[in-house]
């Protein structure tokens, strides 16, 4: 699968997905300092699922109606950070096909996937 990791995305997720053979572009490596809307549109243009910890992307999608290829919003408190990479990996293995054209919120122990039109 193809992903775009926002600057807010913990780099352990990037390393874990790359180690698993996924195509992951990191904003911090290629688009450092880009505005959220530019990041979102890059993800769409490249057909990449956006990985982020920034809730502002929910506003772009739900309040402004921006198109997405898929967004995974990571909501992990400090006490659960060590499980972040593993949880993202499990989400992709078990529900990867459902992430395309969806807005997903991943929290410790659960994922909420909302298909977009």
N, C-alpha and C positions, 0 to 999 in steps of 0.2 A: 504494500500500500504506500501511497505518497502522502507525506505530511509536511506542514510548515509549523515550526515551533516558534511561537512568539517570544520576544525578549523576556517576558514574564515567566515563561515556562522553565522550570528547573532543568538544568542541563543533564541531570541523571536520566531524564526521560529520553532525551535525544540519544544519549549513549546506549541506553537499553534497546531502543527501537533500531538503531543502526546495527547493533550487534545481532539483532534478530533478522537482519536482511531487508529492513524497510528503507525506503528512499525518504530521508528526512533532511529538509533544508532548514537551517536555523536563521532567524531574523538577525540575531546578534552577529552572525558570520557574514551575512550577505546584504541585509537591508537595515543595518544598525541606525537607530534613531527615526525610522519611518513612522509616520502617523498611522493610527489604527485603521483608518479607512484604506490607506495605501496597502497595508498588510492584508486586510481582508480581500481586497481586489486582486492582489498578487496571488493569493491562495485560490481564488476562483479561476483566474487566467491559467494557472498551472494545474488545476484540478487536484488541489491538495487539501487535506483535512487540516484545519487550523487547531493547534494545541495551545491553550492559553490558560493563564490564571487571572486574567483581566476581565472583570465583569462588564466592562464597557462594550465588549463585543456583543453582549446580549442586547444592549440598547441599539446598536447598529442594525441588528437582525430584526428585533421585535418592534422597536419604535420607529425605525427609519426604513424598514423593509429591504435592507440590503441582501443581495443574493449571496449564497454560500455554497461551497462544495461540501461543507461539513465543518462543524466546530465542536471541539471537546473542551469544555470548561472544567479545569481541575480545581477542586475545592478541598484541599487537604490542610488541616491545622498542623501546627508545629509538632504536636505529639504524634502525628501519623506520617510525617514526611519520609521516614525510612521505607515505607511501603509504597511510595508513589510510583516508582518505575515498575514495580511488579504489578500493581493494580492496573496501570495503563496497558501493560503487556497482556494481562488476562482479559481486559475489555476487548482488545483488538482480536485476540485469538477466539474468544467466545461470541462476540457480537460485531466483528469488523464490518461485515456486509451492511449492517444497519446504520453505520456511522456516516455513510455518504448521504448528502442532502439532509442531514439531521443536525439538530442542536442538542448536544449531550452534556449533561452535568455529571461528572464523576466525583464521588465522595467515597471515603473509606466504607467499604461494604455494600455500596450500591451505585447504580448508574441509572439515570433517567434520560431516556432517548425520546426526543420529539422530532418526528419527521416533518420536514418543511415541504411546501408545495412547489 
